[in-house]
């Protein structure tokens, strides 16, 4: 199992960034890598709350982990510290043992240069998930997060 770290400065206050981390509508817009669409099946944005989300490739060449073109995952919010930290545990719904296993995602927010520094750390990547792919997907998602909160 491995880990990735992704960070970015966002020109928005922590309260706005945090709100986008625990809101189903915002999640459907930003927590989806470029080249995919998102469907939020269930979402409880509270500590102990659960969620289930599907990401589907827009093109026919994208290979999904759950079905031919879709990655579906479920999880729960382990710890929520308003405007500071979101800790969640997620697991991909797949038959492939190399892609199974819980991954912990910790997103930390800190004041920085008139905005917010966003740090996403992913621990426990299953052996079948390339770290470069995970990092690229999260960089893309964090860019979308920035676009949403900076334009609000």
C-alpha positions as CSV (number, residue, x, y, z in Angstrom):
1,X,0.0,0.0,0.0
2,X,1.2,3.5,-0.8
3,X,0.3,7.1,-0.4
4,X,0.0,10.4,-2.3
5,X,0.0,14.0,-1.3
6,X,-1.6,16.8,-3.4
7,X,-1.6,20.5,-2.4
8,X,-2.8,23.8,-3.9
9,X,-3.3,27.4,-2.8
10,X,-6.9,28.5,-3.2
11,X,-7.9,32.1,-3.3
12,X,-10.9,31.7,-1.0
13,X,-11.4,31.6,2.7
14,X,-11.3,28.2,4.6
15,X,-15.0,28.4,5.4
16,X,-15.9,28.4,1.7
17,X,-13.5,25.6,0.9
18,X,-14.7,23.5,3.8
19,X,-18.3,23.9,2.8
20,X,-17.5,22.5,-0.6
21,X,-15.9,19.5,1.0
22,X,-19.0,18.4,2.8
23,X,-21.8,19.4,0.4
24,X,-23.2,16.8,-2.0
25,X,-23.8,19.3,-4.9
26,X,-20.3,20.7,-4.7
27,X,-18.8,17.2,-4.4
28,X,-20.6,16.2,-7.6
29,X,-19.0,19.1,-9.4
30,X,-15.4,19.1,-8.1
31,X,-14.6,15.6,-6.9
32,X,-14.4,14.2,-10.4
33,X,-11.2,14.1,-12.5
34,X,-11.2,15.7,-15.9
35,X,-12.6,13.3,-18.5
36,X,-15.2,11.9,-16.1
37,X,-18.7,12.7,-14.9
38,X,-20.0,12.2,-11.3
39,X,-23.1,10.8,-9.8
40,X,-23.7,11.1,-6.1
41,X,-25.9,8.2,-5.0
42,X,-26.0,9.0,-1.3
43,X,-24.2,11.6,0.8
44,X,-24.4,12.5,4.5
45,X,-22.0,15.4,5.1
46,X,-21.6,14.9,8.8
47,X,-19.1,13.1,11.0
48,X,-20.1,9.4,10.9
49,X,-22.1,10.1,7.7
50,X,-21.7,7.8,4.7
51,X,-21.6,8.4,1.0
52,X,-21.6,6.5,-2.3
53,X,-20.4,8.0,-5.6
54,X,-19.8,6.8,-9.2
55,X,-17.3,8.4,-11.6
56,X,-17.9,7.5,-15.3
57,X,-15.4,8.0,-18.1
58,X,-16.7,10.3,-20.8
59,X,-14.9,8.5,-23.6
60,X,-15.1,4.8,-24.6
61,X,-11.4,4.2,-23.8
62,X,-11.6,4.8,-20.1
63,X,-11.5,1.5,-18.1
64,X,-13.5,1.5,-14.9
65,X,-12.8,-0.4,-11.7
66,X,-16.4,-1.3,-11.0
67,X,-17.9,-1.7,-14.5
68,X,-16.6,-1.3,-18.0
69,X,-16.4,2.6,-17.8
70,X,-17.3,3.4,-14.1
71,X,-15.6,3.6,-10.8
72,X,-18.0,3.4,-7.9
73,X,-16.8,3.9,-4.3
74,X,-18.4,4.2,-0.9
75,X,-17.1,5.6,2.4
76,X,-17.7,7.4,5.6
77,X,-16.6,10.6,7.3
78,X,-14.4,9.6,10.2
79,X,-13.5,13.1,11.4
80,X,-14.8,16.6,10.6
81,X,-13.1,19.6,12.1
82,X,-15.1,22.6,10.6
83,X,-12.9,24.8,8.4
84,X,-9.8,22.8,9.2
85,X,-9.9,19.1,8.3
86,X,-11.9,16.3,6.7
87,X,-11.0,12.7,7.2
88,X,-12.8,10.0,5.3
89,X,-12.3,6.4,4.6
90,X,-13.2,5.2,1.1
91,X,-13.3,1.9,-0.7
92,X,-13.7,1.1,-4.4
93,X,-16.5,-1.3,-5.3
94,X,-14.7,-3.9,-7.4
95,X,-14.2,-7.6,-7.9
96,X,-10.4,-7.0,-8.5
97,X,-8.5,-7.9,-5.3
98,X,-5.6,-5.6,-6.4
99,X,-8.0,-2.6,-6.2
100,X,-9.8,-3.6,-2.9
101,X,-9.1,-2.1,0.5
102,X,-9.9,1.0,2.5
103,X,-8.0,4.2,1.8
104,X,-7.9,7.1,4.2
105,X,-8.1,10.6,2.7
106,X,-7.3,13.5,4.9
107,X,-7.9,17.0,3.6
108,X,-6.4,19.8,5.7
109,X,-7.1,23.5,5.3
110,X,-4.8,26.3,6.5
111,X,-4.7,30.0,6.1
112,X,-2.1,31.1,3.5
113,X,-1.5,34.3,1.6
114,X,-5.0,35.7,1.9
115,X,-6.6,32.3,0.9
116,X,-6.4,28.7,1.9
117,X,-3.7,26.0,1.5
118,X,-5.4,22.7,0.7
119,X,-3.5,19.5,1.4
120,X,-5.0,16.1,0.4
121,X,-3.2,13.1,1.7
122,X,-4.2,9.6,0.6
123,X,-3.0,6.7,2.7
124,X,-3.4,3.0,2.0
125,X,-3.8,3.1,-1.8
126,X,-4.5,-0.5,-2.9
127,X,-1.6,-2.1,-4.8
128,X,-3.5,-1.9,-8.1
129,X,-3.9,1.9,-8.0
130,X,-0.9,3.6,-9.6
131,X,0.2,6.5,-7.4
132,X,0.8,8.7,-10.4
133,X,-2.8,8.1,-11.6
134,X,-4.2,8.8,-8.1
135,X,-2.2,12.0,-7.8
136,X,-3.1,13.2,-11.3
137,X,-6.8,12.6,-10.6
138,X,-6.7,14.5,-7.3
139,X,-4.8,17.4,-8.8
140,X,-7.5,17.7,-11.4
141,X,-10.2,17.5,-8.8
142,X,-8.5,20.1,-6.5
143,X,-8.3,22.4,-9.6
144,X,-12.1,22.1,-9.9
145,X,-12.5,22.7,-6.2
146,X,-10.5,25.9,-6.5
147,X,-12.5,27.1,-9.5
148,X,-15.8,26.6,-7.6
149,X,-14.8,28.3,-4.4
150,X,-12.8,31.1,-6.0
151,X,-15.8,32.1,-8.2
152,X,-18.3,32.1,-5.3
